Amino acid sequence: MLSLAATAIAQADQVDDLIKANVQKQNIPGLSLVSLNDGKIAKAAGYGLANIKLQIPATPETVYSLRVRLAA
């Protein structure tokens, strides 16, 4: 059982590392994600900032305001 838990933690760290690297590489201010496994939440996390001006961190519960700019 302990070995299985350690494997899950290592995989979670790989996911975190991948997301953090891409957030930085693509200059994404922040994001929230949820990963499901058999209909159950396997991971819920926030990365970066939900609000840059106020320096508010993103969380799994963050509600984002999206602005869409259409090409003229």
mmCIF file as Biopython writes it, N, C-alpha, C and O atoms, coordinates in Angstrom:
data_model
#
loop_
_atom_site.group_PDB
_atom_site.id
_atom_site.type_symbol
_atom_site.label_atom_id
_atom_site.label_alt_id
_atom_site.label_comp_id
_atom_site.label_asym_id
_atom_site.label_entity_id
_atom_site.label_seq_id
_atom_site.pdbx_PDB_ins_code
_atom_site.Cartn_x
_atom_site.Cartn_y
_atom_site.Cartn_z
_atom_site.occupancy
_atom_site.B_iso_or_equiv
_atom_site.auth_seq_id
_atom_site.auth_asym_id
_atom_site.pdbx_PDB_model_num
ATOM 1   N N  . MET A ? 1  ? 0.820   -1.189 0.000   1.0 0.0 1  A 1 
ATOM 2   C CA . MET A ? 1  ? 0.000   0.000  0.000   1.0 0.0 1  A 1 
ATOM 3   C C  . MET A ? 1  ? 0.865   1.253  0.000   1.0 0.0 1  A 1 
ATOM 4   O O  . MET A ? 1  ? 0.567   2.207  -0.720  1.0 0.0 1  A 1 
ATOM 5   N N  . LEU A ? 2  ? 1.920   1.266  0.789   1.0 0.0 2  A 1 
ATOM 6   C CA . LEU A ? 2  ? 2.810   2.423  0.875   1.0 0.0 2  A 1 
ATOM 7   C C  . LEU A ? 2  ? 3.487   2.693  -0.468  1.0 0.0 2  A 1 
ATOM 8   O O  . LEU A ? 2  ? 3.659   3.847  -0.861  1.0 0.0 2  A 1 
ATOM 9   N N  . SER A ? 3  ? 3.868   1.625  -1.167  1.0 0.0 3  A 1 
ATOM 10  C CA . SER A ? 3  ? 4.505   1.761  -2.468  1.0 0.0 3  A 1 
ATOM 11  C C  . SER A ? 3  ? 3.546   2.395  -3.478  1.0 0.0 3  A 1 
ATOM 12  O O  . SER A ? 3  ? 3.954   3.227  -4.287  1.0 0.0 3  A 1 
ATOM 13  N N  . LEU A ? 4  ? 2.286   2.004  -3.430  1.0 0.0 4  A 1 
ATOM 14  C CA . LEU A ? 4  ? 1.270   2.555  -4.322  1.0 0.0 4  A 1 
ATOM 15  C C  . LEU A ? 4  ? 1.059   4.039  -4.052  1.0 0.0 4  A 1 
ATOM 16  O O  . LEU A ? 4  ? 0.921   4.828  -4.987  1.0 0.0 4  A 1 
ATOM 17  N N  . ALA A ? 5  ? 1.035   4.417  -2.799  1.0 0.0 5  A 1 
ATOM 18  C CA . ALA A ? 5  ? 0.874   5.830  -2.431  1.0 0.0 5  A 1 
ATOM 19  C C  . ALA A ? 5  ? 2.082   6.644  -2.904  1.0 0.0 5  A 1 
ATOM 20  O O  . ALA A ? 5  ? 1.918   7.760  -3.397  1.0 0.0 5  A 1 
ATOM 21  N N  . ALA A ? 6  ? 3.264   6.110  -2.761  1.0 0.0 6  A 1 
ATOM 22  C CA . ALA A ? 6  ? 4.472   6.809  -3.199  1.0 0.0 6  A 1 
ATOM 23  C C  . ALA A ? 6  ? 4.468   6.997  -4.710  1.0 0.0 6  A 1 
ATOM 24  O O  . ALA A ? 6  ? 4.889   8.043  -5.206  1.0 0.0 6  A 1 
ATOM 25  N N  . THR A ? 7  ? 3.996   5.994  -5.447  1.0 0.0 7  A 1 
ATOM 26  C CA . THR A ? 7  ? 3.905   6.095  -6.904  1.0 0.0 7  A 1 
ATOM 27  C C  . THR A ? 7  ? 2.919   7.183  -7.295  1.0 0.0 7  A 1 
ATOM 28  O O  . THR A ? 7  ? 3.194   7.960  -8.210  1.0 0.0 7  A 1 
ATOM 29  N N  . ALA A ? 8  ? 1.782   7.256  -6.626  1.0 0.0 8  A 1 
ATOM 30  C CA . ALA A ? 8  ? 0.779   8.284  -6.915  1.0 0.0 8  A 1 
ATOM 31  C C  . ALA A ? 8  ? 1.331   9.676  -6.649  1.0 0.0 8  A 1 
ATOM 32  O O  . ALA A ? 8  ? 1.068   10.606 -7.412  1.0 0.0 8  A 1 
ATOM 33  N N  . ILE A ? 9  ? 2.095   9.826  -5.573  1.0 0.0 9  A 1 
ATOM 34  C CA . ILE A ? 9  ? 2.697   11.123 -5.243  1.0 0.0 9  A 1 
ATOM 35  C C  . ILE A ? 9  ? 3.722   11.505 -6.309  1.0 0.0 9  A 1 
ATOM 36  O O  . ILE A ? 9  ? 3.763   12.659 -6.735  1.0 0.0 9  A 1 
ATOM 37  N N  . ALA A ? 10 ? 4.539   10.566 -6.741  1.0 0.0 10 A 1 
ATOM 38  C CA . ALA A ? 10 ? 5.541   10.840 -7.770  1.0 0.0 10 A 1 
ATOM 39  C C  . ALA A ? 10 ? 4.881   11.269 -9.067  1.0 0.0 10 A 1 
ATOM 40  O O  . ALA A ? 10 ? 5.364   12.182 -9.736  1.0 0.0 10 A 1 
ATOM 41  N N  . GLN A ? 11 ? 3.760   10.608 -9.437  1.0 0.0 11 A 1 
ATOM 42  C CA . GLN A ? 11 ? 3.043   10.977 -10.649 1.0 0.0 11 A 1 
ATOM 43  C C  . GLN A ? 11 ? 2.433   12.365 -10.505 1.0 0.0 11 A 1 
ATOM 44  O O  . GLN A ? 11 ? 2.441   13.143 -11.459 1.0 0.0 11 A 1 
ATOM 45  N N  . ALA A ? 12 ? 1.906   12.685 -9.330  1.0 0.0 12 A 1 
ATOM 46  C CA . ALA A ? 12 ? 1.329   14.005 -9.090  1.0 0.0 12 A 1 
ATOM 47  C C  . ALA A ? 12 ? 2.408   15.066 -9.223  1.0 0.0 12 A 1 
ATOM 48  O O  . ALA A ? 12 ? 2.153   16.131 -9.786  1.0 0.0 12 A 1 
ATOM 49  N N  . ASP A ? 13 ? 3.598   14.802 -8.723  1.0 0.0 13 A 1 
ATOM 50  C CA . ASP A ? 13 ? 4.702   15.748 -8.848  1.0 0.0 13 A 1 
ATOM 51  C C  . ASP A ? 13 ? 5.065   15.963 -10.316 1.0 0.0 13 A 1 
ATOM 52  O O  . ASP A ? 13 ? 5.390   17.083 -10.709 1.0 0.0 13 A 1 
ATOM 53  N N  . GLN A ? 14 ? 5.016   14.915 -11.128 1.0 0.0 14 A 1 
ATOM 54  C CA . GLN A ? 14 ? 5.306   15.037 -12.551 1.0 0.0 14 A 1 
ATOM 55  C C  . GLN A ? 14 ? 4.252   15.909 -13.233 1.0 0.0 14 A 1 
ATOM 56  O O  . GLN A ? 14 ? 4.588   16.731 -14.086 1.0 0.0 14 A 1 
ATOM 57  N N  . VAL A ? 15 ? 2.994   15.741 -12.870 1.0 0.0 15 A 1 
ATOM 58  C CA . VAL A ? 15 ? 1.923   16.566 -13.425 1.0 0.0 15 A 1 
ATOM 59  C C  . VAL A ? 15 ? 2.143   18.014 -13.026 1.0 0.0 15 A 1 
ATOM 60  O O  . VAL A ? 15 ? 2.070   18.905 -13.872 1.0 0.0 15 A 1 
ATOM 61  N N  . ASP A ? 16 ? 2.413   18.261 -11.747 1.0 0.0 16 A 1 
ATOM 62  C CA . ASP A ? 16 ? 2.672   19.624 -11.275 1.0 0.0 16 A 1 
ATOM 63  C C  . ASP A ? 16 ? 3.849   20.243 -12.027 1.0 0.0 16 A 1 
ATOM 64  O O  . ASP A ? 16 ? 3.776   21.391 -12.464 1.0 0.0 16 A 1 
ATOM 65  N N  . ASP A ? 17 ? 4.920   19.491 -12.175 1.0 0.0 17 A 1 
ATOM 66  C CA . ASP A ? 17 ? 6.108   19.993 -12.874 1.0 0.0 17 A 1 
ATOM 67  C C  . ASP A ? 17 ? 5.778   20.338 -14.324 1.0 0.0 17 A 1 
ATOM 68  O O  . ASP A ? 17 ? 6.209   21.376 -14.826 1.0 0.0 17 A 1 
ATOM 69  N N  . LEU A ? 18 ? 5.020   19.483 -14.996 1.0 0.0 18 A 1 
ATOM 70  C CA . LEU A ? 18 ? 4.651   19.706 -16.388 1.0 0.0 18 A 1 
ATOM 71  C C  . LEU A ? 18 ? 3.774   20.957 -16.528 1.0 0.0 18 A 1 
ATOM 72  O O  . LEU A ? 18 ? 4.012   21.791 -17.401 1.0 0.0 18 A 1 
ATOM 73  N N  . ILE A ? 19 ? 2.769   21.079 -15.671 1.0 0.0 19 A 1 
ATOM 74  C CA . ILE A ? 19 ? 1.871   22.234 -15.732 1.0 0.0 19 A 1 
ATOM 75  C C  . ILE A ? 19 ? 2.642   23.514 -15.430 1.0 0.0 19 A 1 
ATOM 76  O O  . ILE A ? 19 ? 2.521   24.495 -16.165 1.0 0.0 19 A 1 
ATOM 77  N N  . LYS A ? 20 ? 3.425   23.518 -14.368 1.0 0.0 20 A 1 
ATOM 78  C CA . LYS A ? 20 ? 4.190   24.724 -14.002 1.0 0.0 20 A 1 
ATOM 79  C C  . LYS A ? 20 ? 5.146   25.144 -15.111 1.0 0.0 20 A 1 
ATOM 80  O O  . LYS A ? 20 ? 5.278   26.335 -15.393 1.0 0.0 20 A 1 
ATOM 81  N N  . ALA A ? 21 ? 5.814   24.180 -15.745 1.0 0.0 21 A 1 
ATOM 82  C CA . ALA A ? 21 ? 6.742   24.494 -16.831 1.0 0.0 21 A 1 
ATOM 83  C C  . ALA A ? 21 ? 6.006   25.120 -18.010 1.0 0.0 21 A 1 
ATOM 84  O O  . ALA A ? 21 ? 6.493   26.083 -18.602 1.0 0.0 21 A 1 
ATOM 85  N N  . ASN A ? 22 ? 4.831   24.579 -18.355 1.0 0.0 22 A 1 
ATOM 86  C CA . ASN A ? 22 ? 4.074   25.115 -19.486 1.0 0.0 22 A 1 
ATOM 87  C C  . ASN A ? 22 ? 3.435   26.459 -19.170 1.0 0.0 22 A 1 
ATOM 88  O O  . ASN A ? 22 ? 3.320   27.310 -20.052 1.0 0.0 22 A 1 
ATOM 89  N N  . VAL A ? 23 ? 3.020   26.660 -17.929 1.0 0.0 23 A 1 
ATOM 90  C CA . VAL A ? 23 ? 2.480   27.961 -17.525 1.0 0.0 23 A 1 
ATOM 91  C C  . VAL A ? 23 ? 3.553   29.025 -17.720 1.0 0.0 23 A 1 
ATOM 92  O O  . VAL A ? 23 ? 3.276   30.102 -18.248 1.0 0.0 23 A 1 
ATOM 93  N N  . GLN A ? 24 ? 4.758   28.729 -17.302 1.0 0.0 24 A 1 
ATOM 94  C CA . GLN A ? 24 ? 5.866   29.676 -17.442 1.0 0.0 24 A 1 
ATOM 95  C C  . GLN A ? 24 ? 6.258   29.855 -18.914 1.0 0.0 24 A 1 
ATOM 96  O O  . GLN A ? 24 ? 6.422   30.983 -19.380 1.0 0.0 24 A 1 
ATOM 97  N N  . LYS A ? 25 ? 6.408   28.752 -19.638 1.0 0.0 25 A 1 
ATOM 98  C CA . LYS A ? 25 ? 6.846   28.789 -21.037 1.0 0.0 25 A 1 
ATOM 99  C C  . LYS A ? 25 ? 5.859   29.558 -21.920 1.0 0.0 25 A 1 
ATOM 100 O O  . LYS A ? 25 ? 6.268   30.316 -22.799 1.0 0.0 25 A 1 
ATOM 101 N N  . GLN A ? 26 ? 4.566   29.359 -21.682 1.0 0.0 26 A 1 
ATOM 102 C CA . GLN A ? 26 ? 3.546   29.976 -22.528 1.0 0.0 26 A 1 
ATOM 103 C C  . GLN A ? 26 ? 3.021   31.296 -21.952 1.0 0.0 26 A 1 
ATOM 104 O O  . GLN A ? 26 ? 2.081   31.891 -22.479 1.0 0.0 26 A 1 
ATOM 105 N N  . ASN A ? 27 ? 3.653   31.739 -20.853 1.0 0.0 27 A 1 
ATOM 106 C CA . ASN A ? 27 ? 3.286   33.007 -20.228 1.0 0.0 27 A 1 
ATOM 107 C C  . ASN A ? 27 ? 1.798   33.061 -19.856 1.0 0.0 27 A 1 
ATOM 108 O O  . ASN A ? 27 ? 1.113   34.050 -20.118 1.0 0.0 27 A 1 
ATOM 109 N N  . ILE A ? 28 ? 1.323   31.987 -19.248 1.0 0.0 28 A 1 
ATOM 110 C CA . ILE A ? 28 ? -0.065  31.899 -18.794 1.0 0.0 28 A 1 
ATOM 111 C C  . ILE A ? 28 ? -0.116  32.449 -17.369 1.0 0.0 28 A 1 
ATOM 112 O O  . ILE A ? 28 ? 0.588   31.942 -16.495 1.0 0.0 28 A 1 
ATOM 113 N N  . PRO A ? 29 ? -0.932  33.474 -17.115 1.0 0.0 29 A 1 
ATOM 114 C CA . PRO A ? 29 ? -0.963  34.068 -15.775 1.0 0.0 29 A 1 
ATOM 115 C C  . PRO A ? 29 ? -1.418  33.075 -14.701 1.0 0.0 29 A 1 
ATOM 116 O O  . PRO A ? 29 ? -0.861  33.050 -13.604 1.0 0.0 29 A 1 
ATOM 117 N N  . GLY A ? 30 ? -2.419  32.264 -15.013 1.0 0.0 30 A 1 
ATOM 118 C CA . GLY A ? 30 ? -2.916  31.298 -14.046 1.0 0.0 30 A 1 
ATOM 119 C C  . GLY A ? 30 ? -3.945  30.386 -14.661 1.0 0.0 30 A 1 
ATOM 120 O O  . GLY A ? 30 ? -4.545  30.694 -15.691 1.0 0.0 30 A 1 
ATOM 121 N N  . LEU A ? 31 ? -4.138  29.254 -14.008 1.0 0.0 31 A 1 
ATOM 122 C CA . LEU A ? 31 ? -5.152  28.309 -14.461 1.0 0.0 31 A 1 
ATOM 123 C C  . LEU A ? 31 ? -5.557  27.404 -13.312 1.0 0.0 31 A 1 
ATOM 124 O O  . LEU A ? 31 ? -4.840  27.253 -12.323 1.0 0.0 31 A 1 
ATOM 125 N N  . SER A ? 32 ? -6.713  26.815 -13.473 1.0 0.0 32 A 1 
ATOM 126 C CA . SER A ? 32 ? -7.210  25.821 -12.523 1.0 0.0 32 A 1 
ATOM 127 C C  . SER A ? 32 ? -7.521  24.570 -13.320 1.0 0.0 32 A 1 
ATOM 128 O O  . SER A ? 32 ? -7.966  24.650 -14.465 1.0 0.0 32 A 1 
ATOM 129 N N  . LEU A ? 33 ? -7.289  23.418 -12.719 1.0 0.0 33 A 1 
ATOM 130 C CA . LEU A ? 33 ? -7.587  22.183 -13.430 1.0 0.0 33 A 1 
ATOM 131 C C  . LEU A ? 33 ? -8.136  21.141 -12.487 1.0 0.0 33 A 1 
ATOM 132 O O  . LEU A ? 33 ? -7.907  21.164 -11.278 1.0 0.0 33 A 1 
ATOM 133 N N  . VAL A ? 34 ? -8.871  20.226 -13.092 1.0 0.0 34 A 1 
ATOM 134 C CA . VAL A ? 34 ? -9.357  19.059 -12.357 1.0 0.0 34 A 1 
ATOM 135 C C  . VAL A ? 34 ? -9.117  17.846 -13.244 1.0 0.0 34 A 1 
ATOM 136 O O  . VAL A ? 34 ? -9.342  17.889 -14.453 1.0 0.0 34 A 1 
ATOM 137 N N  . SER A ? 35 ? -8.663  16.782 -12.635 1.0 0.0 35 A 1 
ATOM 138 C CA . SER A ? 35 ? -8.432  15.528 -13.331 1.0 0.0 35 A 1 
ATOM 139 C C  . SER A ? 35 ? -9.324  14.472 -12.691 1.0 0.0 35 A 1 
ATOM 140 O O  . SER A ? 35 ? -9.347  14.318 -11.470 1.0 0.0 35 A 1 
ATOM 141 N N  . LEU A ? 36 ? -10.061 13.745 -13.534 1.0 0.0 36 A 1 
ATOM 142 C CA . LEU A ? 36 ? -10.975 12.723 -13.037 1.0 0.0 36 A 1 
ATOM 143 C C  . LEU A ? 36 ? -10.451 11.338 -13.371 1.0 0.0 36 A 1 
ATOM 144 O O  . LEU A ? 36 ? -9.828  11.126 -14.412 1.0 0.0 36 A 1 
ATOM 145 N N  . ASN A ? 37 ? -10.711 10.411 -12.480 1.0 0.0 37 A 1 
ATOM 146 C CA . ASN A ? 37 ? -10.390 9.007  -12.697 1.0 0.0 37 A 1 
ATOM 147 C C  . ASN A ? 37 ? -11.606 8.199  -12.261 1.0 0.0 37 A 1 
ATOM 148 O O  . ASN A ? 37 ? -11.959 8.182  -11.082 1.0 0.0 37 A 1 
ATOM 149 N N  . ASP A ? 38 ? -12.238 7.537  -13.208 1.0 0.0 38 A 1 
ATOM 150 C CA . ASP A ? 38 ? -13.470 6.781  -12.932 1.0 0.0 38 A 1 
ATOM 151 C C  . ASP A ? 38 ? -14.542 7.651  -12.297 1.0 0.0 38 A 1 
ATOM 152 O O  . ASP A ? 38 ? -15.255 7.212  -11.395 1.0 0.0 38 A 1 
ATOM 153 N N  . GLY A ? 39 ? -14.651 8.892  -12.774 1.0 0.0 39 A 1 
ATOM 154 C CA . GLY A ? 39 ? -15.682 9.805  -12.285 1.0 0.0 39 A 1 
ATOM 155 C C  . GLY A ? 39 ? -15.388 10.437 -10.940 1.0 0.0 39 A 1 
ATOM 156 O O  . GLY A ? 39 ? -16.221 11.177 -10.415 1.0 0.0 39 A 1 
ATOM 157 N N  . LYS A ? 40 ? -14.231 10.166 -10.373 1.0 0.0 40 A 1 
ATOM 158 C CA . LYS A ? 40 ? -13.846 10.744 -9.082  1.0 0.0 40 A 1 
ATOM 159 C C  . LYS A ? 40 ? -12.676 11.696 -9.288  1.0 0.0 40 A 1 
ATOM 160 O O  . LYS A ? 40 ? -11.827 11.477 -10.152 1.0 0.0 40 A 1 
ATOM 161 N N  . ILE A ? 41 ? -12.640 12.753 -8.485  1.0 0.0 41 A 1 
ATOM 162 C CA . ILE A ? 41 ? -11.555 13.719 -8.608  1.0 0.0 41 A 1 
ATOM 163 C C  . ILE A ? 41 ? -10.242 13.083 -8.169  1.0 0.0 41 A 1 
ATOM 164 O O  . ILE A ? 41 ? -10.085 12.656 -7.026  1.0 0.0 41 A 1 
ATOM 165 N N  . ALA A ? 42 ? -9.302  13.034 -9.116  1.0 0.0 42 A 1 
ATOM 166 C CA . ALA A ? 42 ? -7.970  12.503 -8.812  1.0 0.0 42 A 1 
ATOM 167 C C  . ALA A ? 42 ? -7.020  13.633 -8.425  1.0 0.0 42 A 1 
ATOM 168 O O  . ALA A ? 42 ? -6.106  13.447 -7.622  1.0 0.0 42 A 1 
ATOM 169 N N  . LYS A ? 43 ? -7.254  14.813 -9.015  1.0 0.0 43 A 1 
ATOM 170 C CA . LYS A ? 43 ? -6.410  15.963 -8.716  1.0 0.0 43 A 1 
ATOM 171 C C  . LYS A ? 43 ? -7.196  17.223 -9.024  1.0 0.0 43 A 1 
ATOM 172 O O  . LYS A ? 43 ? -7.865  17.313 -10.054 1.0 0.0 43 A 1 
ATOM 173 N N  . ALA A ? 44 ? -7.113  18.184 -8.136  1.0 0.0 44 A 1 
ATOM 174 C CA . ALA A ? 44 ? -7.672  19.520 -8.354  1.0 0.0 44 A 1 
ATOM 175 C C  . ALA A ? 44 ? -6.628  20.502 -7.852  1.0 0.0 44 A 1 
ATOM 176 O O  . ALA A ? 44 ? -6.179  20.411 -6.709  1.0 0.0 44 A 1 
ATOM 177 N N  . ALA A ? 45 ? -6.240  21.449 -8.713  1.0 0.0 45 A 1 
ATOM 178 C CA . ALA A ? 45 ? -5.175  22.366 -8.330  1.0 0.0 45 A 1 
ATOM 179 C C  . ALA A ? 45 ? -5.299  23.690 -9.069  1.0 0.0 45 A 1 
ATOM 180 O O  . ALA A ? 45 ? -5.909  23.772 -10.135 1.0 0.0 45 A 1 
ATOM 181 N N  . GLY A ? 46 ? -4.714  24.714 -8.488  1.0 0.0 46 A 1 
ATOM 182 C CA . GLY A ? 46 ? -4.595  26.017 -9.122  1.0 0.0 46 A 1 
ATOM 183 C C  . GLY A ? 46 ? -3.126  26.325 -9.311  1.0 0.0 46 A 1 
ATOM 184 O O  . GLY A ? 46 ? -2.296  25.969 -8.475  1.0 0.0 46 A 1 
ATOM 185 N N  . TYR A ? 47 ? -2.804  26.987 -10.411 1.0 0.0 47 A 1 
ATOM 186 C CA . TYR A ? 47 ? -1.419  27.333 -10.733 1.0 0.0 47 A 1 
ATOM 187 C C  . TYR A ? 47 ? -1.364  28.805 -11.120 1.0 0.0 47 A 1 
ATOM 188 O O  . TYR A ? 47 ? -2.235  29.285 -11.847 1.0 0.0 47 A 1 
ATOM 189 N N  . GLY A ? 48 ? -0.369  29.516 -10.654 1.0 0.0 48 A 1 
ATOM 190 C CA . GLY A ? 48 ? -0.196  30.911 -11.023 1.0 0.0 48 A 1 
ATOM 191 C C  . GLY A ? 48 ? -1.191  31.816 -10.317 1.0 0.0 48 A 1 
ATOM 192 O O  . GLY A ? 48 ? -1.608  31.555 -9.189  1.0 0.0 48 A 1 
ATOM 193 N N  . LEU A ? 49 ? -1.562  32.894 -11.016 1.0 0.0 49 A 1 
ATOM 194 C CA . LEU A ? 49 ? -2.409  33.921 -10.417 1.0 0.0 49 A 1 
ATOM 195 C C  . LEU A ? 49 ? -3.781  33.985 -11.074 1.0 0.0 49 A 1 
ATOM 196 O O  . LEU A ? 49 ? -3.901  33.913 -12.297 1.0 0.0 49 A 1 
ATOM 197 N N  . ALA A ? 50 ? -4.798  34.118 -10.257 1.0 0.0 50 A 1 
ATOM 198 C CA . ALA A ? 50 ? -6.157  34.349 -10.749 1.0 0.0 50 A 1 
ATOM 199 C C  . ALA A ? 50 ? -6.345  35.815 -11.088 1.0 0.0 50 A 1 
ATOM 200 O O  . ALA A ? 50 ? -7.110  36.155 -11.990 1.0 0.0 50 A 1 
ATOM 201 N N  . ASN A ? 51 ? -5.643  36.695 -10.362 1.0 0.0 51 A 1 
ATOM 202 C CA . ASN A ? 51 ? -5.717  38.130 -10.590 1.0 0.0 51 A 1 
ATOM 203 C C  . ASN A ? 51 ? -4.310  38.694 -10.460 1.0 0.0 51 A 1 
ATOM 204 O O  . ASN A ? 51 ? -3.734  38.719 -9.372  1.0 0.0 51 A 1 
ATOM 205 N N  . ILE A ? 52 ? -3.767  39.146 -11.586 1.0 0.0 52 A 1 
ATOM 206 C CA . ILE A ? 52 ? -2.392  39.646 -11.603 1.0 0.0 52 A 1 
ATOM 207 C C  . ILE A ? 52 ? -2.274  40.939 -10.797 1.0 0.0 52 A 1 
ATOM 208 O O  . ILE A ? 52 ? -1.361  41.092 -9.985  1.0 0.0 52 A 1 
ATOM 209 N N  . LYS A ? 53 ? -3.195  41.859 -11.026 1.0 0.0 53 A 1 
ATOM 210 C CA . LYS A ? 53 ? -3.133  43.164 -10.371 1.0 0.0 53 A 1 
ATOM 211 C C  . LYS A ? 53 ? -3.153  43.044 -8.851  1.0 0.0 53 A 1 
ATOM 212 O O  . LYS A ? 53 ? -2.388  43.716 -8.160  1.0 0.0 53 A 1 
ATOM 213 N N  . LEU A ? 54 ? -4.025  42.189 -8.338  1.0 0.0 54 A 1 
ATOM 214 C CA . LEU A ? 54 ? -4.159  42.023 -6.890  1.0 0.0 54 A 1 
ATOM 215 C C  . LEU A ? 54 ? -3.292  40.891 -6.330  1.0 0.0 54 A 1 
ATOM 216 O O  . LEU A ? 54 ? -3.281  40.646 -5.123  1.0 0.0 54 A 1 
ATOM 217 N N  . GLN A ? 55 ? -2.557  40.198 -7.229  1.0 0.0 55 A 1 
ATOM 218 C CA . GLN A ? 55 ? -1.675  39.090 -6.820  1.0 0.0 55 A 1 
ATOM 219 C C  . GLN A ? 55 ? -2.432  38.001 -6.053  1.0 0.0 55 A 1 
ATOM 220 O O  . GLN A ? 55 ? -1.964  37.508 -5.027  1.0 0.0 55 A 1 
ATOM 221 N N  . ILE A ? 56 ? -3.603  37.639 -6.566  1.0 0.0 56 A 1 
ATOM 222 C CA . ILE A ? 56 ? -4.425  36.597 -5.944  1.0 0.0 56 A 1 
ATOM 223 C C  . ILE A ? 56 ? -4.109  35.269 -6.621  1.0 0.0 56 A 1 
ATOM 224 O O  . ILE A ? 56 ? -4.250  35.152 -7.839  1.0 0.0 56 A 1 
ATOM 225 N N  . PRO A ? 57 ? -3.685  34.269 -5.856  1.0 0.0 57 A 1 
ATOM 226 C CA . PRO A ? 57 ? -3.342  32.975 -6.450  1.0 0.0 57 A 1 
ATOM 227 C C  . PRO A ? 57 ? -4.568  32.250 -6.998  1.0 0.0 57 A 1 
ATOM 228 O O  . PRO A ? 57 ? -5.678  32.392 -6.485  1.0 0.0 57 A 1 
ATOM 229 N N  . ALA A ? 58 ? -4.341  31.478 -8.045  1.0 0.0 58 A 1 
ATOM 230 C CA . ALA A ? 58 ? -5.377  30.610 -8.593  1.0 0.0 58 A 1 
ATOM 231 C C  . ALA A ? 58 ? -5.565  29.414 -7.663  1.0 0.0 58 A 1 
ATOM 232 O O  . ALA A ? 58 ? -4.602  28.901 -7.094  1.0 0.0 58 A 1 
ATOM 233 N N  . THR A ? 59 ? -6.808  28.981 -7.517  1.0 0.0 59 A 1 
ATOM 234 C CA . THR A ? 59 ? -7.142  27.802 -6.720  1.0 0.0 59 A 1 
ATOM 235 C C  . THR A ? 59 ? -8.044  26.900 -7.553  1.0 0.0 59 A 1 
ATOM 236 O O  . THR A ? 59 ? -8.494  27.309 -8.623  1.0 0.0 59 A 1 
ATOM 237 N N  . PRO A ? 60 ? -8.317  25.697 -7.094  1.0 0.0 60 A 1 
ATOM 238 C CA . PRO A ? 60 ? -9.256  24.854 -7.830  1.0 0.0 60 A 1 
ATOM 239 C C  . PRO A ? 60 ? -10.666 25.462 -7.905  1.0 0.0 60 A 1 
ATOM 240 O O  . PRO A ? 60 ? -11.444 25.113 -8.793  1.0 0.0 60 A 1 
ATOM 241 N N  . GLU A ? 61 ? -10.987 26.352 -6.990  1.0 0.0 61 A 1 
ATOM 242 C CA . GLU A ? 61 ? -12.323 26.957 -6.947  1.0 0.0 61 A 1 
ATOM 243 C C  . GLU A ? 61 ? -12.408 28.303 -7.665  1.0 0.0 61 A 1 
ATOM 244 O O  . GLU A ? 61 ? -13.475 28.917 -7.676  1.0 0.0 61 A 1 
ATOM 245 N N  . THR A ? 62 ? -11.319 28.776 -8.262  1.0 0.0 62 A 1 
ATOM 246 C CA . THR A ? 62 ? -11.306 30.083 -8.906  1.0 0.0 62 A 1 
ATOM 247 C C  . THR A ? 62 ? -12.329 30.141 -10.040 1.0 0.0 62 A 1 
ATOM 248 O O  . THR A ? 62 ? -12.433 29.223 -10.853 1.0 0.0 62 A 1 
ATOM 249 N N  . VAL A ? 63 ? -13.082 31.246 -10.073 1.0 0.0 63 A 1 
ATOM 250 C CA . VAL A ? 63 ? -13.992 31.533 -11.173 1.0 0.0 63 A 1 
ATOM 251 C C  . VAL A ? 63 ? -13.332 32.646 -11.981 1.0 0.0 63 A 1 
ATOM 252 O O  . VAL A ? 63 ? -13.055 33.725 -11.457 1.0 0.0 63 A 1 
ATOM 253 N N  . TYR A ? 64 ? -13.084 32.376 -13.253 1.0 0.0 64 A 1 
ATOM 254 C CA . TYR A ? 64 ? -12.357 33.310 -14.111 1.0 0.0 64 A 1 
ATOM 255 C C  . TYR A ? 64 ? -13.325 34.148 -14.939 1.0 0.0 64 A 1 
ATOM 256 O O  . TYR A ? 64 ? -14.379 33.672 -15.361 1.0 0.0 64 A 1 
ATOM 257 N N  . SER A ? 65 ? -12.948 35.398 -15.161 1.0 0.0 65 A 1 
ATOM 258 C CA . SER A ? 65 ? -13.654 36.276 -16.067 1.0 0.0 65 A 1 
ATOM 259 C C  . SER A ? 65 ? -12.889 36.263 -17.382 1.0 0.0 65 A 1 
ATOM 260 O O  . SER A ? 65 ? -11.731 36.675 -17.439 1.0 0.0 65 A 1 
ATOM 261 N N  . LEU A ? 66 ? -13.536 35.794 -18.427 1.0 0.0 66 A 1 
ATOM 262 C CA . LEU A ? 66 ? -12.861 35.679 -19.718 1.0 0.0 66 A 1 
ATOM 263 C C  . LEU A ? 66 ? -13.312 36.775 -20.657 1.0 0.0 66 A 1 
ATOM 264 O O  . LEU A ? 66 ? -14.499 37.089 -20.745 1.0 0.0 66 A 1 
ATOM 265 N N  . ARG A ? 67 ? -12.359 37.349 -21.353 1.0 0.0 67 A 1 
ATOM 266 C CA . ARG A ? 67 ? -12.642 38.350 -22.381 1.0 0.0 67 A 1 
ATOM 267 C C  . ARG A ? 67 ? -12.168 37.800 -23.710 1.0 0.0 67 A 1 
ATOM 268 O O  . ARG A ? 67 ? -11.024 37.369 -23.852 1.0 0.0 67 A 1 
ATOM 269 N N  . VAL A ? 68 ? -13.060 37.824 -24.671 1.0 0.0 68 A 1 
ATOM 270 C CA . VAL A ? 68 ? -12.732 37.296 -25.993 1.0 0.0 68 A 1 
ATOM 271 C C  . VAL A ? 68 ? -12.628 38.469 -26.957 1.0 0.0 68 A 1 
ATOM 272 O O  . VAL A ? 68 ? -13.532 39.300 -27.048 1.0 0.0 68 A 1 
ATOM 273 N N  . ARG A ? 69 ? -11.519 38.521 -27.667 1.0 0.0 69 A 1 
ATOM 274 C CA . ARG A ? 69 ? -11.335 39.551 -28.676 1.0 0.0 69 A 1 
ATOM 275 C C  . ARG A ? 69 ? -11.453 38.876 -30.056 1.0 0.0 69 A 1 
ATOM 276 O O  . ARG A ? 69 ? -10.726 37.935 -30.376 1.0 0.0 69 A 1 
ATOM 277 N N  . LEU A ? 70 ? -12.368 39.380 -30.834 1.0 0.0 70 A 1 
ATOM 278 C CA . LEU A ? 70 ? -12.563 38.843 -32.173 1.0 0.0 70 A 1 
ATOM 279 C C  . LEU A ? 70 ? -11.766 39.663 -33.170 1.0 0.0 70 A 1 
ATOM 280 O O  . LEU A ? 70 ? -11.691 40.889 -33.077 1.0 0.0 70 A 1 
ATOM 281 N N  . ALA A ? 71 ? -11.175 38.965 -34.123 1.0 0.0 71 A 1 
ATOM 282 C CA . ALA A ? 71 ? -10.401 39.654 -35.160 1.0 0.0 71 A 1 
ATOM 283 C C  . ALA A ? 71 ? -11.342 40.477 -36.018 1.0 0.0 71 A 1 
ATOM 284 O O  . ALA A ? 71 ? -12.460 40.057 -36.316 1.0 0.0 71 A 1 
ATOM 285 N N  . ALA A ? 72 ? -10.873 41.661 -36.414 1.0 0.0 72 A 1 
ATOM 286 C CA . ALA A ? 72 ? -11.705 42.560 -37.229 1.0 0.0 72 A 1 
ATOM 287 C C  . ALA A ? 72 ? -11.725 42.149 -38.672 1.0 0.0 72 A 1 
ATOM 288 O O  . ALA A ? 72 ? -12.377 42.799 -39.490 1.0 0.0 72 A 1 
#
